[in-house]
């Protein structure tokens, strides 16, 4: 019950909310991101266009 009490106490209090980042990729440089997105294969698993970001 403690979790729910804290949740409902703090859910509308904007001062207690920490800013969230949209993506963990925000911390990467352009070169690091391009390198990451250039990977086509992880071990025996090959990424297809269906699972790659556009």
C-alpha positions, 0 to 999 in steps of 0.5 A, a space after each residue: 500500500 505504501 507504493 500506491 500512497 506515494 504514487 497518488 501523493 506525488 503523481 500530480 506534484 510536478 516539483 517531485 517529478 524528475 525530467 525524463 529523456 526521450 531516448 537513451 540514444 540522446 547521449 550518443 554522438 552522431 558517429 556513435 549512432 551511425 555506427 550502432 545503426 550500421 550493425 546488421 548482424 548480432 552473432 547468428 541473428 541478422 536484422 531485417 528491415 522489419 526490425 530496423 529503425 527507419 
